């Protein structure tokens, strides 16, 4: 292959990903500005890096994220201090607010799926992806977002954040 690069020739490779999604549980409303996780799959509580999907109960909205410790990342959403009058909207607060609004609009609970295991096939060889490496987690996160845009309103897209901002300003006026 180095001869091709030295001669300026292009190369191409085909790869196939196998992403193992497991059902983790769901976010439900615990208090006015708090969420609670109902864990269904204790196997997912293992302290591992991975990717997660949050899906509205009516299958209309989606958020995909990644973290070094998935269970800890998901726990950050439970009490992210989302409040209507808060001006600083960090990702945790934005996603918590999004979930609270969906639950309030009866589009909840928010289902949680987790991937802590993925494989890549190159030729005849199947290799496990190292999800300790952030670039592998980001690849899966972005792939999942790119293959589902027509099926969901994806909260990873900044144009969808505006909806939460409009709801906040309408409720505070």
C-alpha positions as CSV (number, residue, x, y, z in Angstrom):
1,X,0.0,0.0,0.0
2,X,2.9,2.4,0.7
3,X,3.9,2.1,-3.0
4,X,0.4,3.4,-4.0
5,X,0.7,6.4,-1.6
6,X,4.3,7.1,-2.8
7,X,3.1,7.1,-6.5
8,X,0.0,9.3,-5.6
9,X,-2.5,6.5,-6.5
10,X,-5.7,6.4,-4.6
11,X,-6.9,3.4,-2.6
12,X,-10.2,2.4,-1.3
13,X,-11.4,0.0,1.4
14,X,-14.8,-1.4,2.2
15,X,-15.7,-1.9,5.9
16,X,-18.8,-3.1,7.6
17,X,-19.7,-2.2,11.2
18,X,-21.8,-4.3,13.5
19,X,-23.1,-2.3,16.4
20,X,-24.6,-4.1,19.3
21,X,-27.4,-2.0,21.0
22,X,-28.8,-3.2,24.3
23,X,-31.9,-1.9,26.0
24,X,-30.8,-0.2,29.2
25,X,-34.0,1.2,30.7
26,X,-35.9,4.5,30.6
27,X,-35.9,8.0,32.0
28,X,-39.1,8.9,33.9
29,X,-40.2,12.1,35.7
30,X,-39.1,12.1,39.3
31,X,-39.9,15.7,40.3
32,X,-40.6,19.0,38.6
33,X,-37.0,19.4,37.4
34,X,-35.6,15.9,38.0
35,X,-35.5,12.7,36.2
36,X,-35.2,9.1,37.4
37,X,-33.7,6.1,35.5
38,X,-35.6,2.8,35.7
39,X,-32.8,0.4,34.9
40,X,-34.0,-2.8,33.2
41,X,-30.7,-4.3,32.2
42,X,-28.2,-4.4,35.1
43,X,-25.6,-5.7,32.6
44,X,-25.3,-2.2,31.2
45,X,-24.3,-0.7,34.6
46,X,-20.7,-2.0,34.0
47,X,-18.2,0.9,34.0
48,X,-17.4,0.9,30.3
49,X,-17.0,3.4,27.6
50,X,-19.7,3.4,24.9
51,X,-22.5,5.1,23.0
52,X,-26.1,5.7,24.0
53,X,-29.4,6.6,22.3
54,X,-32.3,8.4,24.0
55,X,-35.5,7.8,22.1
56,X,-38.9,9.3,22.8
57,X,-41.7,6.9,23.5
58,X,-43.5,7.9,20.3
59,X,-40.3,7.2,18.3
60,X,-40.3,10.8,16.9
61,X,-37.2,12.2,18.6
62,X,-33.6,11.0,19.2
63,X,-30.4,12.0,20.9
64,X,-27.2,10.1,20.5
65,X,-24.2,10.6,22.8
66,X,-21.0,8.9,23.9
67,X,-19.0,8.7,27.1
68,X,-16.0,7.2,28.8
69,X,-18.4,5.8,31.5
70,X,-21.9,5.5,29.9
71,X,-23.8,4.8,33.2
72,X,-22.2,7.9,34.8
73,X,-22.9,10.0,31.7
74,X,-26.6,9.0,31.8
75,X,-26.8,9.7,35.5
76,X,-25.6,13.3,34.8
77,X,-29.0,13.9,33.1
78,X,-31.1,13.0,36.2
79,X,-30.5,16.3,38.0
80,X,-28.7,18.6,35.6
81,X,-30.4,21.6,37.2
82,X,-32.6,22.4,34.2
83,X,-34.8,25.3,35.2
84,X,-37.0,27.6,33.1
85,X,-35.3,30.8,34.3
86,X,-31.7,29.4,33.8
87,X,-29.9,31.2,31.0
88,X,-26.8,29.0,30.8
89,X,-27.9,25.9,29.0
90,X,-25.2,23.3,29.0
91,X,-25.6,20.0,27.2
92,X,-26.7,18.1,30.3
93,X,-29.3,20.8,31.1
94,X,-30.5,21.0,27.5
95,X,-31.0,17.3,27.2
96,X,-32.6,17.1,30.6
97,X,-35.0,19.9,29.6
98,X,-35.7,18.2,26.3
99,X,-36.6,14.9,28.1
100,X,-38.8,16.8,30.7
101,X,-40.7,18.5,27.9
102,X,-41.3,15.2,26.1
103,X,-42.5,13.5,29.3
104,X,-44.8,16.5,30.0
105,X,-46.2,16.3,26.4
106,X,-46.9,12.6,27.0
107,X,-44.1,11.5,24.6
108,X,-42.2,9.8,27.4
109,X,-40.8,7.8,29.1
110,X,-37.5,8.2,27.2
111,X,-36.1,4.9,26.3
112,X,-32.3,4.3,26.7
113,X,-30.2,2.0,24.5
114,X,-26.5,1.5,25.0
115,X,-23.7,0.1,22.9
116,X,-20.5,-1.1,24.7
117,X,-19.5,-3.5,22.0
118,X,-19.0,-3.1,18.2
119,X,-17.2,-4.9,15.5
120,X,-15.7,-3.9,12.2
121,X,-15.2,-6.2,9.2
122,X,-12.4,-5.5,6.7
123,X,-12.3,-8.2,4.1
124,X,-12.9,-11.6,5.8
125,X,-11.6,-10.4,9.2
126,X,-13.9,-9.3,12.0
127,X,-12.3,-7.2,14.8
128,X,-13.8,-5.7,18.0
129,X,-13.6,-1.9,18.0
130,X,-11.8,-0.5,21.0
131,X,-14.4,1.8,22.5
132,X,-11.8,3.1,25.0
133,X,-10.7,5.2,22.0
134,X,-12.9,8.3,21.7
135,X,-12.6,8.4,17.9
136,X,-14.2,4.9,17.6
137,X,-17.1,6.1,19.9
138,X,-17.5,9.3,17.8
139,X,-17.5,7.3,14.6
140,X,-20.4,5.1,15.8
141,X,-22.2,8.2,17.3
142,X,-22.0,10.0,14.0
143,X,-22.9,6.9,11.9
144,X,-26.0,6.4,14.0
145,X,-27.0,10.1,13.6
146,X,-26.4,9.9,9.8
147,X,-28.5,6.8,9.2
148,X,-31.6,8.0,11.1
149,X,-32.3,11.6,10.0
150,X,-35.5,10.9,8.2
151,X,-36.9,8.7,11.0
152,X,-36.4,11.1,13.9
153,X,-36.1,14.8,14.9
154,X,-32.5,14.5,16.0
155,X,-31.6,16.6,19.1
156,X,-27.9,16.5,18.1
157,X,-28.7,19.0,15.3
158,X,-28.5,22.6,16.6
159,X,-31.6,23.7,14.6
160,X,-33.6,21.4,16.9
161,X,-32.3,23.1,20.0
162,X,-34.2,26.2,19.1
163,X,-37.5,24.5,20.0
164,X,-36.4,24.0,23.6
165,X,-35.4,27.7,23.7
166,X,-38.7,28.8,22.4
167,X,-40.6,26.7,24.9
168,X,-38.5,28.1,27.7
169,X,-39.1,31.8,26.7
170,X,-42.8,31.2,26.2
171,X,-43.2,29.6,29.6
172,X,-41.3,32.4,31.4
173,X,-43.3,35.3,29.8
